[in-house]
């Protein structure tokens, strides 16, 4: 999965407008503040609030934070 660098520089969480982490291996964007994961489907970020899933598990949250990279570069 290769996303356009310009696209990565402007993507933010649709809910709180803050920066996202890109978790490439799981093909998702993650908002660690709200613990919400947004999928990337066929190379297209699905940044819809209704399509995000909550991450309630502390271990999963820590894993995403550890493996995620800043989406804004």
C-alpha positions as CSV (number, residue, x, y, z in Angstrom):
1,X,0.0,0.0,0.0
2,X,1.5,3.3,-1.1
3,X,-0.3,6.5,-0.3
4,X,0.4,9.8,-1.8
5,X,2.7,11.9,0.4
6,X,0.6,15.0,-0.1
7,X,-2.5,13.1,0.9
8,X,-0.8,11.9,4.0
9,X,0.3,15.5,4.9
10,X,-3.3,16.8,4.9
11,X,-5.3,13.8,6.4
12,X,-6.7,14.4,9.9
13,X,-9.3,12.7,12.0
14,X,-12.8,13.6,10.9
15,X,-14.0,13.6,14.5
16,X,-11.5,15.8,16.4
17,X,-9.5,17.2,13.4
18,X,-6.2,16.0,15.0
19,X,-3.3,14.1,13.5
20,X,-3.5,10.4,12.8
21,X,-1.0,7.5,13.0
22,X,-0.6,5.3,9.9
23,X,-0.4,1.6,10.8
24,X,0.8,0.2,7.5
25,X,0.8,-3.5,8.4
26,X,-2.9,-3.4,9.4
27,X,-3.9,-0.9,6.7
28,X,-5.5,1.6,8.9
29,X,-5.2,5.1,10.4
30,X,-5.4,5.4,14.1
31,X,-6.4,8.3,16.4
32,X,-4.8,7.5,19.8
33,X,-6.6,10.3,21.5
34,X,-10.1,8.9,20.8
35,X,-8.9,5.3,20.3
36,X,-10.5,5.1,16.9
37,X,-9.2,3.1,13.9
38,X,-10.1,4.1,10.3
39,X,-9.6,1.4,7.7
40,X,-7.8,1.7,4.4
41,X,-9.6,-0.2,1.7
42,X,-8.0,-0.9,-1.7
43,X,-5.5,1.9,-0.9
44,X,-8.3,4.4,-0.1
45,X,-8.6,5.8,3.4
46,X,-12.1,5.5,4.7
47,X,-12.3,8.5,7.0
48,X,-15.9,8.3,7.9
49,X,-16.9,8.5,11.6
50,X,-19.5,5.7,11.2
51,X,-16.9,3.4,9.5
52,X,-14.3,3.7,12.3
53,X,-14.0,1.1,15.0
54,X,-13.4,1.8,18.7
55,X,-10.2,0.3,20.2
56,X,-11.1,-0.4,23.8
57,X,-8.4,-3.0,24.4
58,X,-5.3,-1.4,26.1
59,X,-2.9,-3.9,24.5
60,X,-4.2,-3.1,21.0
61,X,-4.0,0.6,21.6
62,X,-0.4,0.3,22.8
63,X,0.4,-1.9,19.7
64,X,-1.0,0.7,17.3
65,X,0.8,3.5,19.0
66,X,4.1,1.6,18.9
67,X,3.8,0.6,15.3
68,X,2.1,3.7,13.9
69,X,4.0,6.5,12.2
70,X,2.8,10.1,11.9
71,X,0.6,10.3,8.8
72,X,1.6,13.9,8.3
73,X,5.2,12.9,7.8
